Amino acid sequence: MTQETIDYPGMIDHAMRDVVRQALIHIERYGLPGEHHFFISFQTNYPGVTISPQLKARYPQEITIVIQHQYWDLKIAQDHFSLMLSFNNIPEKLVVPFDALTAFADPSIKFGLQFHGKKFAAHPVPKSGAEEKVACPATGKTGGEKPPMASFEEEASKEDSAPANDAKVVSLESFRKR
């Protein structure tokens, strides 16, 4: 069965996730230049995310990490990245699939990206043939609804935000230095 439409939002999300991957590859090889630092938000309950039980209990749905001064062992793979960060002076290893990302920002240059939530089943779908709606543990919502998005644009007003179901045109002009 073929789709009746082209999934442009999915294609854009994939390309934007690759921007994050390329940025992480850059700092893996060369370190963070100048004042660059990253805020990365991701769904903590997404399949493949590995965090300690303490962090999972504290952040059951989403967490924002900062990659700046104190990070170690950054490793980038095609579909995920891993690193060590300190939380309250306790080193923690994180493994984060790129599909779990909800937002990325480099505030030093006012650059930010937000992602559509990737759909995943919270529980295996029954094989009885009967279709069942599965609730997403991140939101408690069913079906293809998006998880909450993180926002890093400090100057964005609520008037600028469109309802979640509206199509959006993404412009990177607002993030460029002038």
Buried (B, 14 or more C-beta within 10 A) or exposed (E): EEEEEEEEEEEBBEEBBEEBBEBBEBBBEEEBEEEBBBBBBBBBBBEEBBBBEEBBEEBEBBBBBBBEEEBEEBEBEEEBBBBEBEBEEEEBEBBBBBBBBBBBBBBBEBBBBBBBBBEBEEEEEEEEEEEEEBBBBBBEEEEEBBBBBBBBBEEEEEEEEEEEEEEEEEEEEEBEEE
